[in-house]
Amino acid sequence: MAALATGGPAQQQPSARATTSFQRKGPDGGGGGGRLAVLPGTRPSVRHGQLLLSSGVPSLDYVLGGGLAVGTLLLIEEDVYGIYSNLLFKHFLSEGIVCGHHLFVASDKEDPADIVKELPSPLLNTAVNEIEEEATAVKSKQDSQESMRIAWRYQNIPKLEVTQAACSKFGHYFDLSKTMAPELIQNIKWYGFPLLEEKALYPDIKSCNMACGYTRLLHSIQKVIHQQGFDGSTPQKKQRNILRIGIQSIGSVLWGDDICSTENPQNIHSLTKFMYALRGLLRTSLSACIITIPAHLIQNKAIMERVTNLSDTVVGLESFIGSERETNPLYKDYHGLIHIRQIPRLNSLSCDVSDTKDLAFRLKRKLFIIEQLHLPPDLSDTVSRTSKQDLAESAKLLSSGCTAMAIGKKHLDF
């Protein structure tokens, strides 16, 4: 019995010291793993573990896998008139003001101060709840109406989410009918790069020289990153923060580049050099960048392919203004299509691709929303009549052309 009493603790000692390789990480990052920085307006990604920030449009964040990763670049291919790409640009900056981030704004045709003053105002929580309840009510009403018209064999197919805005609480909603209050703008720091004023300071530089716009813009961004401590070289005075960089209509003629006016530009590599250097700055700093580019005006498509490869996330906007789809009854509920060209592969072998491929956007009275493109299950009476007539005429042509081969038979069995 004495031997059992002395041997008991000796047998339990190794099991008490043994530890498992699966340890729970506490809020302080315990367990041996690295701890992500706690920054305002960010959250860690479940997929690749990097910090994410919102683009200002919750539905776009959902499509991109949760948001934009810190240190990456989002390229927006502008629509024909640049209306909706400008809205995404302003949403990105407005989200930065609400989260308390620093802003760097560069534009080819507008004063950065005017852009900041015209940013949309954030919606209150009560207004957001009302909008989500209205969207849910409209969706349930549409489902009840379409359940009577849909074929029985399609009723058991699982439905996808129509609106991604209501399923994500990351990010904020903005009212496009109101501008942001000056008190909110005064609480943050922002830096501007007015291209028109910069050109006035250097009138002797040739219009097609890269130093005219791209180099000075790159130096301005690098100066802000280094002096404000976003690269970690100098510690920031207050809590560590994010720098949001917005560049509007890069590659246009006003930037001193001729890629939009000729197929063989004089400085064919000027834009790609700028993108390569900018991407290196973003990778080594607490910053994120959004760039809009008039892709439909670039004559040499090889340049656009290089710019796409030098970007992390690429989104294209196709507006219905001036096209046949504007008057097509099938697209009456939408204002354009959105194409996800490229999603980055961050710390993983595959990217987070959304299940929804066909996406469309629409502009409500207050909100800019990205939805899954849903065409009506049946056409209207007038369209169906015309389609029936077309089918009848094609059937007549088919029967007349095959009469000789059918040996007197009017109906052929295929």
C-alpha positions in Angstrom: 0.0 0.0 0.0 2.9 2.3 0.8 4.4 1.6 -2.6 1.1 2.5 -4.3 0.9 5.7 -2.3 4.4 6.9 -3.3 4.0 5.7 -6.9 0.8 7.6 -7.5 2.1 11.1 -7.6 5.2 10.0 -9.5 2.9 8.6 -12.3 0.8 11.8 -12.4 3.7 14.2 -12.6 4.6 13.6 -16.3 1.0 14.0 -17.4 0.8 17.3 -15.5 3.9 18.7 -17.3 2.8 17.5 -20.7 1.3 20.1 -23.0 -0.6 19.7 -26.3 0.3 21.4 -29.5 -3.2 22.8 -29.9 -3.3 25.7 -27.5 -6.0 28.3 -27.3 -4.8 31.8 -28.1 -5.9 34.5 -25.6 -6.6 38.1 -26.4 -3.0 38.9 -25.7 -1.9 36.5 -28.4 -0.8 33.7 -26.0 0.0 30.2 -27.3 3.2 31.1 -29.1 1.5 32.7 -32.2 2.0 36.3 -33.4 -0.5 38.8 -32.4 -2.1 41.1 -35.0 -2.1 44.8 -34.4 -5.3 46.3 -33.0 -6.1 49.1 -35.4 -9.4 51.1 -35.6 -11.7 50.2 -38.4 -10.0 46.8 -39.1 -10.6 43.1 -38.4 -8.5 40.0 -39.0 -9.4 37.7 -41.9 -10.4 34.2 -41.0 -9.0 32.9 -44.3 -5.5 34.3 -44.5 -5.0 36.1 -41.2 -4.3 39.6 -42.5 -6.0 42.7 -41.3 -9.0 43.8 -43.4 -10.6 47.2 -43.8 -13.9 48.0 -45.4 -14.2 49.6 -48.9 -17.1 51.6 -47.7 -19.6 49.4 -49.5 -20.5 46.3 -47.4 -21.9 44.4 -50.4 -18.5 44.9 -52.2 -16.7 43.7 -49.0 -18.7 40.5 -49.1 -17.9 39.8 -52.7 -14.2 40.4 -52.2 -14.0 37.9 -49.3 -14.6 40.2 -46.3 -12.9 43.5 -47.3 -9.6 44.9 -48.5 -6.3 43.7 -46.9 -4.0 46.3 -45.4 -1.1 46.8 -47.8 -3.0 46.0 -51.0 -4.2 48.0 -53.9 -7.7 48.1 -55.3 -8.0 49.0 -59.0 -11.4 50.3 -60.3 -12.0 50.2 -64.0 -14.2 53.3 -64.6 -17.5 53.2 -66.4 -17.9 55.2 -69.5 -18.9 58.5 -67.8 -17.1 57.8 -64.5 -20.2 58.3 -62.4 -20.3 55.1 -60.4 -16.6 54.7 -60.1 -16.5 58.1 -58.5 -19.1 56.9 -56.0 -16.9 53.9 -55.0 -14.0 56.3 -54.7 -15.9 58.5 -52.3 -17.3 55.6 -50.3 -13.7 54.4 -49.7 -12.7 57.9 -48.3 -15.9 58.3 -46.3 -15.3 55.0 -44.6 -11.8 56.2 -43.6 -13.2 59.3 -42.0 -15.8 57.4 -40.0 -13.0 55.0 -38.8 -10.6 57.8 -38.0 -8.0 56.8 -40.6 -5.7 59.3 -42.3 -6.5 60.2 -46.0 -4.3 61.0 -49.0 -6.3 62.2 -52.0 -5.0 62.8 -55.5 -7.1 63.9 -58.5 -6.4 65.0 -62.0 -9.4 67.4 -62.4 -10.7 68.2 -59.0 -9.3 69.9 -55.9 -8.8 67.3 -53.1 -10.4 69.8 -50.7 -13.6 69.8 -52.8 -13.6 66.0 -52.9 -13.4 65.7 -49.1 -16.2 68.3 -48.6 -18.5 66.4 -51.0 -18.1 63.0 -49.3 -21.4 61.3 -48.4 -22.7 61.3 -44.9 -22.8 58.1 -42.7 -26.2 56.7 -41.9 -27.4 56.2 -38.4 -28.1 52.8 -36.9 -31.8 53.4 -36.9 -31.8 54.3 -40.6 -29.7 51.2 -41.4 -32.2 49.0 -39.6 -35.1 50.5 -41.4 -33.3 49.9 -44.8 -32.5 46.3 -43.9 -36.1 45.6 -42.8 -37.4 47.2 -46.0 -35.0 45.0 -48.1 -36.1 41.9 -46.2 -39.8 42.7 -46.7 -39.3 43.4 -50.4 -37.3 40.1 -50.8 -40.0 38.0 -49.0 -42.7 39.7 -51.1 -40.9 38.9 -54.4 -40.3 35.3 -53.2 -44.0 34.8 -52.5 -44.9 36.2 -55.9 -42.4 34.2 -57.9 -43.2 30.9 -56.1 -46.5 30.8 -58.1 -44.7 31.3 -61.4 -41.6 29.2 -61.0 -41.6 25.7 -62.3 -42.1 22.9 -59.8 -38.7 21.3 -60.6 -36.8 24.4 -59.6 -38.5 25.0 -56.3 -36.2 22.8 -54.3 -33.0 24.4 -55.6 -31.3 26.4 -52.7 -31.5 30.2 -53.3 -28.5 32.5 -53.1 -28.4 35.7 -51.2 -29.8 38.6 -53.3 -28.4 41.4 -51.3 -25.1 41.0 -49.6 -25.4 44.3 -47.7 -27.6 43.0 -45.0 -25.5 40.0 -44.1 -22.3 41.8 -43.1 -22.0 44.2 -40.2 -18.4 45.2 -41.2 -18.3 48.7 -42.6 -20.8 51.5 -42.7 -23.6 52.7 -44.9 -23.6 56.2 -46.4 -26.4 58.5 -47.5 -25.7 59.9 -51.0 -28.3 62.6 -50.6 -26.3 64.3 -47.8 -22.7 65.5 -47.4 -20.6 64.7 -44.4 -20.6 67.1 -41.5 -17.6 69.4 -41.2 -17.0 68.3 -37.6 -16.2 64.7 -38.7 -13.8 65.9 -41.4 -11.9 68.2 -38.8 -11.3 65.2 -36.6 -9.0 63.4 -39.1 -5.9 64.3 -41.0 -5.9 64.3 -44.7 -3.3 65.2 -47.3 -4.0 66.3 -50.8 -2.1 66.2 -54.1 -3.8 68.8 -56.5 -2.3 68.0 -59.9 -3.4 71.3 -61.5 -1.4 73.3 -58.8 1.6 71.0 -59.3 1.6 71.6 -63.0 1.6 75.4 -62.4 4.7 75.0 -60.2 6.6 73.2 -63.0 5.6 74.8 -66.3 8.8 73.8 -68.1 8.3 70.1 -67.8 7.1 68.3 -71.0 3.6 67.0 -71.0 4.6 63.4 -71.7 7.3 63.1 -69.1 6.7 60.8 -66.2 8.2 63.4 -63.8 5.3 65.6 -64.7 2.9 63.7 -62.5 3.7 60.1 -61.5 7.1 60.8 -59.8 6.0 63.8 -57.8 2.9 61.8 -56.7 5.0 58.9 -55.6 7.3 61.2 -53.7 4.4 62.8 -51.9 3.0 59.5 -50.9 6.4 58.3 -49.7 6.9 61.5 -47.7 3.6 61.1 -45.9 4.2 57.4 -45.1 7.7 58.1 -43.7 7.0 61.3 -41.8 3.8 60.1 -40.2 5.3 56.7 -39.2 3.0 54.5 -41.3 6.1 52.4 -42.3 7.2 51.8 -38.7 10.4 53.9 -39.1 9.3 56.4 -36.6 6.7 55.5 -33.9 3.4 57.2 -34.2 2.5 59.7 -31.4 -1.0 58.2 -30.8 -2.5 54.8 -31.5 -1.3 53.2 -34.7 -3.5 54.1 -37.6 -4.2 53.4 -41.2 -3.5 55.6 -44.2 -6.1 55.4 -47.0 -4.7 56.5 -50.4 -7.2 57.5 -53.2 -6.0 58.3 -56.7 -8.5 59.3 -59.3 -8.4 58.7 -63.0 -4.7 57.6 -63.2 -3.4 57.4 -66.8 -5.6 60.1 -68.2 -4.2 62.9 -70.3 -4.3 65.4 -67.4 -1.6 63.3 -65.7 0.8 63.9 -68.5 0.4 60.5 -70.0 -0.6 59.7 -73.6 -1.7 56.1 -73.2 -5.3 57.2 -73.7 -4.7 59.1 -76.9 -2.4 56.8 -78.9 -1.7 53.1 -79.3 2.1 53.7 -79.2 2.7 56.1 -76.3 6.0 57.9 -75.9 6.6 56.6 -72.4 4.9 53.2 -72.5 6.3 52.0 -69.2 5.7 55.2 -67.1 2.4 54.0 -65.6 3.7 50.4 -64.9 6.8 51.8 -63.2 4.6 54.0 -60.9 2.4 51.0 -60.1 5.3 48.8 -59.3 6.9 51.4 -56.9 3.5 52.2 -55.3 2.9 48.5 -54.6 6.2 48.3 -52.9 5.3 51.2 -50.6 2.0 49.7 -49.7 3.5 46.3 -48.8 5.8 47.9 -46.2 3.4 50.3 -44.6 0.0 50.4 -42.8 -1.9 51.7 -45.8 -4.4 50.7 -48.5 -4.9 52.3 -51.9 -7.8 52.7 -54.3 -7.1 53.8 -57.9 -9.6 54.5 -60.7 -8.5 54.1 -64.2 -10.3 54.9 -67.5 -9.7 51.4 -69.0 -12.1 52.0 -71.9 -9.9 54.8 -73.2 -6.5 53.0 -73.1 -5.6 52.2 -76.7 -2.9 49.6 -76.1 -4.5 46.6 -74.2 -1.0 45.3 -73.3 -0.6 48.3 -70.9 -3.9 47.5 -69.2 -2.8 43.9 -68.8 0.4 45.0 -67.1 -1.5 47.4 -64.8 -3.9 44.6 -63.9 -1.0 42.2 -63.0 0.5 44.9 -60.8 -2.7 45.4 -58.8 -4.1 43.1 -56.1 -7.8 43.5 -56.6 -9.4 44.6 -59.9 -13.1 45.5 -60.2 -14.7 46.6 -63.5 -17.8 48.7 -63.7 -20.1 48.6 -66.8 -22.8 51.2 -66.8 -26.1 50.9 -68.8 -26.1 54.6 -69.6 -26.1 55.0 -73.4 -26.3 51.3 -74.1 -29.1 49.0 -75.3 -29.5 47.5 -71.8 -30.7 50.9 -70.5 -34.1 50.4 -72.3 -34.2 46.6 -72.0 -37.0 45.6 -69.6 -34.9 42.7 -68.3 -32.4 45.2 -66.6 -34.9 47.8 -65.5 -34.0 47.2 -61.8 -30.3 47.8 -62.2 -28.0 50.6 -63.4 -25.0 48.5 -64.5 -22.9 45.4 -64.1 -19.9 44.8 -61.9 -17.1 42.4 -62.9 -14.6 41.0 -60.4 -11.5 40.7 -62.6 -8.9 39.7 -60.0 -8.8 38.8 -56.3 -5.4 38.5 -54.5 -4.0 35.2 -53.1 -2.7 36.3 -49.7 -0.9 33.7 -47.6 -2.8 30.9 -49.4 -2.7 29.0 -52.6 -6.2 30.0 -53.7 -8.2 33.2 -53.4 -11.5 33.6 -51.7 -13.8 33.5 -54.7 -17.5 34.3 -54.1 -20.1 31.8 -55.3 -21.9 34.6 -57.1 -20.5 35.4 -60.6 -23.2 37.6 -62.1 -23.3 40.9 -60.2 -25.1 44.1 -60.8 -25.3 47.4 -59.0 -28.1 49.9 -58.6 -28.3 53.3 -57.1 -31.2 53.9 -54.8 -32.2 57.3 -53.4 -29.6 57.0 -50.6 -27.6 53.8 -51.1 -25.3 52.3 -53.6 -25.9 48.5 -53.5 -24.3 45.6 -55.3 -26.6 42.6 -55.8 -26.7 39.3 -57.6 -28.1 39.7 -61.0 -31.6 38.1 -61.2 -33.4 38.1 -64.4 -37.2 37.6 -64.3 -38.4 34.0 -64.8 -40.8 34.9 -67.5 -41.0 37.7 -70.0 -43.9 40.2 -70.4 -46.8 39.5 -72.6 -45.6 41.7 -75.5 -42.1 40.1 -75.4 -43.5 36.6 -75.2 -45.8 37.3 -78.2 -42.9 38.5 -80.3 -40.8 35.5 -79.3 -43.7 33.1 -80.2 -44.0 34.8 -83.6 -40.2 34.5 -84.2 -40.4 30.8 -83.3 -43.3 30.2 -85.6 -41.5 31.9 -88.5 -38.3 29.9 -87.9 -40.4 26.7 -87.8 -41.9 27.6 -91.2 -38.5 28.2 -92.7 -37.2 24.9 -91.3 -40.2 22.9 -92.7 -39.9 24.6 -96.1 -36.2 23.9 -96.3 -36.5 20.3 -95.3 -39.6 19.3 -97.4 -37.6 17.9 -100.2 -35.6 15.8 -97.9 -38.6 14.6 -95.9 -40.3 13.0 -98.9 -43.7 14.7 -98.5 -43.6 14.7 -94.7 -44.4 18.0 -93.1 -43.3 17.1 -89.6 -39.8 15.8 -89.0 -38.9 13.7 -85.9 -35.4 14.5 -84.7 
